Structure formats: C-alpha cells, structure tokens
Amino acid sequence: EPVKFTLVAEHEGNVSFEFKGQSYSTAGDEEGKPFNIKFNGVKNPESSKNITWFSNKLDNEKSLVQYALKSEYDLDENIEFIEEEGSNSAHVFSGSQDINENSVVNINQVVIDGLNHNEEYVYRVGNGDIWSDIKTFKTINTDSETKLLILGDIQTENYDGFKSDLNKIETYGSDYDFSIQVGDFVDDADTFSNWDGIIS
C-alpha cells in the first residue's frame, strides 16, 4: 500500500530541507498480463508496425511480439510465430493528489519491420511466459488511396462517451487506414487514471 514519507538529513546540529515523497503501487496483473495495447505511428505503415502496451512493474522481463500472416494462422493455429523483441521502461504516474491513484508501470514497445503491404496479421504481446489474447492488424495497401481519420482535442474524462463515439465511427464510418489525434489526449498526462481510462 502506498505511503507518504518525509526525509530530512541532520549533521552536527544542521538540518536539511525536507524532501516529501511517496511509495508507489504498480498497476496491472502481477504475473505481467499485458494491458492497454495500442499502435503508434511509423514512417512506413505499409511494411512496419509499432506496438506498445502496459504491464505490471514487477514483470520486468522481455517485451516480445509474436506474429504471423492471418491467412496461414487460419489454416493452422499451431503455426510457428515470428518473434520480435523490443524494450521496456518503468514510468511513474504521480499526478494525483490521492497517493493511492499514483502508479508505476512498465511501458513496453516493439517495432516490427519487413511486413507485406495490404496483409492481415495475427499477433500477441507478452514477456515470453504470459501473453495477451490473439489480436489482428493490417498493413496499408500502397496501391490504393489512404483513408485518414483526424480526431481533435479529446481531453475528456467521459471515457464511456468517448468509447461510444469510437464505436459509432467504427460502425458508420469508412474503413480508415489510420487515425491521428491532434491536441491534448488526456487532461493530466501525469495521472495514471487518465491514460488508463482513455486507452483501455
């Protein structure tokens, strides 16, 4: 459980300034189950994918993506996946006045290069022992027009409303190749609940 503390140094009757801090809990499953899996922009979206996710800080092992062509996976789910290793680093979210809402998590990132354009892939992320569910992504078709969705200054705490809007875009909108969000994504970038709410 997180606690607040104050540190003071004393030497020969002299006392330092006070340093106030706190300990942190870590978010997510203790075994390292990935959560908040997202794609990020890449220079060559027809042949590359940048995948990030959160995991519990106690899971400081490898950051891995395993992937395969969906057409081959559909024929044989026991197909051998291609594996790509990335990196992770601890990030402290300390923006809340309530210390119980502040957390430290691992932010994991893997970039995959050499993909085929206009192909659908299956993938999973994890640490080698604990994996996400199987998910899919598709690379951009370089032989057709690119369909782009631009989202404005979201900066909301109404996460259910935001998810509802995204569902409507998915249902009634076009088959977008990618989207760009301009402006502030969250209200307070140093608060874990803001990020978890908007990207979960």
Solvent accessible surface area in square Angstrom, and as a share of the most:
residue,aa,sasa,rsa
1,E,189,0.85
2,P,14,0.09
3,V,85,0.49
4,K,144,0.61
5,F,79,0.33
6,T,64,0.37
7,L,104,0.52
8,V,73,0.42
9,A,65,0.50
10,E,131,0.59
11,H,127,0.57
12,E,148,0.66
13,G,65,0.62
14,N,105,0.54
15,V,96,0.55
16,S,54,0.35
17,F,197,0.82
18,E,108,0.49
19,F,125,0.52
20,K,143,0.61
21,G,23,0.22
22,Q,24,0.11
23,S,43,0.28
24,Y,80,0.30
25,S,45,0.29
26,T,37,0.21
27,A,17,0.13
28,G,38,0.37
29,D,70,0.36
30,E,128,0.58
31,E,124,0.55
32,G,2,0.02
33,K,81,0.34
34,P,10,0.06
35,F,45,0.19
36,N,16,0.08
37,I,26,0.13
38,K,85,0.36
39,F,87,0.36
40,N,65,0.33
41,G,74,0.71
42,V,42,0.24
43,K,190,0.80
44,N,70,0.36
45,P,46,0.29
46,E,47,0.21
47,S,32,0.21
48,S,8,0.05
49,K,34,0.14
50,N,15,0.08
51,I,0,0.00
52,T,25,0.15
53,W,6,0.02
54,F,16,0.07
55,S,2,0.01
56,N,1,0.00
57,K,61,0.26
58,L,122,0.61
59,D,13,0.07
60,N,102,0.52
61,E,94,0.42
62,K,115,0.49
63,S,2,0.01
64,L,10,0.05
65,V,0,0.00
66,Q,27,0.12
67,Y,14,0.05
68,A,5,0.04
69,L,40,0.20
70,K,57,0.24
71,S,70,0.45
72,E,79,0.35
73,Y,34,0.13
74,D,88,0.46
75,L,159,0.79
76,D,72,0.37
77,E,122,0.55
78,N,140,0.72
79,I,40,0.20
80,E,159,0.71
81,F,38,0.16
82,I,98,0.50
83,E,90,0.41
84,E,62,0.28
85,E,101,0.45
86,G,30,0.29
87,S,71,0.46
88,N,49,0.25
89,S,72,0.46
90,A,54,0.41
91,H,75,0.33
92,V,64,0.37
93,F,5,0.02
94,S,48,0.31
95,G,27,0.26
96,S,20,0.13
97,Q,174,0.77
98,D,66,0.34
99,I,27,0.14
100,N,93,0.48
101,E,86,0.38
102,N,3,0.01
103,S,9,0.06
104,V,22,0.13
105,V,0,0.00
106,N,1,0.01
107,I,58,0.29
108,N,5,0.02
109,Q,71,0.32
110,V,1,0.00
111,V,64,0.37
112,I,0,0.00
113,D,97,0.50
114,G,69,0.66
115,L,12,0.06
116,N,74,0.38
117,H,74,0.33
118,N,62,0.32
119,E,60,0.27
120,E,69,0.31
121,Y,9,0.04
122,V,3,0.02
123,Y,6,0.02
124,R,64,0.23
125,V,0,0.00
126,G,3,0.03
127,N,10,0.05
128,G,36,0.34
129,D,112,0.58
130,I,45,0.23
131,W,40,0.14
132,S,10,0.06
133,D,102,0.53
134,I,66,0.34
135,K,81,0.34
136,T,63,0.37
137,F,9,0.04
138,K,117,0.50
139,T,4,0.02
140,I,22,0.11
141,N,40,0.20
142,T,76,0.44
143,D,120,0.62
144,S,65,0.42
145,E,155,0.69
146,T,73,0.42
147,K,99,0.42
148,L,75,0.37
149,L,32,0.16
150,I,107,0.54
151,L,35,0.17
152,G,43,0.41
153,D,91,0.47
154,I,32,0.16
155,Q,71,0.32
156,T,32,0.18
157,E,114,0.51
158,N,96,0.49
159,Y,46,0.18
160,D,116,0.60
161,G,23,0.22
162,F,24,0.10
163,K,71,0.30
164,S,47,0.30
165,D,76,0.39
166,L,65,0.33
167,N,89,0.46
168,K,111,0.47
169,I,50,0.25
170,E,142,0.64
171,T,96,0.56
172,Y,180,0.69
173,G,36,0.34
174,S,51,0.33
175,D,123,0.64
176,Y,76,0.29
177,D,56,0.29
178,F,83,0.35
179,S,61,0.39
180,I,76,0.39
181,Q,50,0.22
182,V,74,0.43
183,G,56,0.54
184,D,75,0.39
185,F,57,0.24
186,V,11,0.06
187,D,77,0.40
188,D,56,0.29
189,A,65,0.50
190,D,58,0.30
191,T,11,0.07
192,F,22,0.09
193,S,50,0.32
194,N,13,0.07
195,W,64,0.22
196,D,44,0.23
197,G,13,0.13
198,I,8,0.04
199,I,23,0.12
200,S,74,0.48
